[in-house]
Amino acid sequence: MIKKYEPIFKPFTFPSGITIRNRILMAPLTTASAFENGMVTQDELAFYEKRSGGAGALITACAYVEKIGKAVAGGFSADSDKMIPSLRKVAKSIQGKGSKAILQIFHGGSMVSPQTIGGETPVSASAVRAARDWTVTPREMTEQEIDNVIKAFGEATRRAIEAGFDGVEIHGANMYLIQQFFSPYSNRRTDQWGGTLEKRMRFPLAVVKSVLNTVKKHAKNPFLVGYRISPEEAEEPGITIEDTFQLLDKLAEENLDYIHLSIGELWKGSIRNKEETEPLLLRIHERIGDKIPLIGVGSVWHPDEVLQALEKGIPLVALGRALIVEPEWVQKVQKGRVNAIRKSLSAQDKEKLVIPDPMWEGFSAIPGWLPIREDQ
Ligand SMILES: Cc1cc2nc3c(=O)[nH]c(=O)nc-3n(C[C@H](O)[C@H](O)[C@H](O)COP(=O)(O)O)c2cc1C
């Protein structure tokens, strides 16, 4: 190993006691390749298997906790006990070569198309359409429905425990339901779940409590719980970094294992105020200190960028696209073969790199998402 990269390979122990063997996690990456009933396919499993053994932990694609929260056609499910065998296969495929397996659990709320949920109307905090062309106006959830979703996150966690996962990540980011409750854009409620910043925090915190209580009750071995957050929203009104600081202060009081940012670039400044160029990652790190480990993410392709983050006190870095393009990224750094890290790919590489067809089609539909070469 090249000496300067040694810090990347220093094991890390989360507060719950789970240890990973290096500072890299695979970011959650939806492959959109599950069966219609929410069970995983061989293609989904092969994607994880191919990437097991490099990163210390692999976070799965987001698994829905209720059918009405299924945001992606081909997304997989954690919504009933019937899914436990399917979830078990996912955990095993990740753990096969020694990575820890973290199940990302989510509800899409208004970011769900009626087509993926049998023509039903999606639900959200309020009847406010998400700022995306393809969305429809959702139906405001009743108090009973809110209660049910909070329990559903707990139930999905119990299934993750029974399926042998090492932890769950609560998906509080990317404009999905948890974020919709926190956002002044999508949450216009005037009951106990909305109206003030404090009330908008209630749903995310209730989900966290539900998950942590489940772990306390059901996990016999250390089991970690992380939380993913989008620190700002571009919408007006929208989540500000000050709002996020308040939520992080509350999250820091809970027994969470990490906060995982969802940002497109590791060193990105504010998206709401272009003059605030100080990276959100560092501002958040300053705010939470060492109370909860932080995971940085976003357009990291070279190990030097991971080192820079570690040097600034960020203990962990997640890689998304870099691990799609180069499943052996971590191994190549470890073996001193940094120059051999693949930086782009062509359609011919799809099978060798074990990229499921629906995922590949998704990339082809969004030019620039992956560095795809045209050579045939
Ligand atoms: C194909 C694809 C699928 C993704 N699926 C998820 C997901 O299921 N859950 C999630 O939180 N983020 C998801 N993301 C976002 C990534 O986790 C990550 O934050 C983003 O790609 C930025 O990291 P990168 O530049 O290293 O890829 C997805 C990204 C891509 C490209």
The ligand as a Gaussian input file, in Angstrom:
#p B3LYP/6-31G(d) Opt

LIG

0 1
 C      -28.020000       5.471000      -9.867000
 C      -28.099000       6.169000      -8.552000
 C      -28.992000       5.708000      -7.610000
 C      -29.074000       6.324000      -6.358000
 N      -29.924000       5.809000      -5.414000
 C      -29.949000       6.355000      -4.174000
 C      -30.735000       5.782000      -3.141000
 O      -31.401000       4.750000      -3.307000
 N      -30.727000       6.386000      -1.936000
 C      -29.984000       7.513000      -1.682000
 O      -29.996000       8.020000      -0.563000
 N      -29.222000       8.064000      -2.640000
 C      -29.163000       7.503000      -3.858000
 N      -28.335000       8.035000      -4.807000
 C      -27.404000       9.142000      -4.452000
 C      -26.049000       8.562000      -4.051000
 O      -26.153000       7.825000      -2.853000
 C      -24.975000       9.651000      -3.873000
 O      -25.352000      10.528000      -2.841000
 C      -24.749000      10.481000      -5.130000
 O      -24.625000       9.653000      -6.266000
 C      -23.482000      11.348000      -5.006000
 O      -22.356000      10.541000      -4.792000
 P      -21.338000      10.154000      -6.005000
 O      -20.966000      11.431000      -6.666000
 O      -20.192000       9.478000      -5.311000
 O      -22.084000       9.252000      -6.932000
 C      -28.258000       7.444000      -6.070000
 C      -27.362000       7.910000      -7.047000
 C      -27.251000       7.283000      -8.259000
 C      -26.242000       7.791000      -9.252000

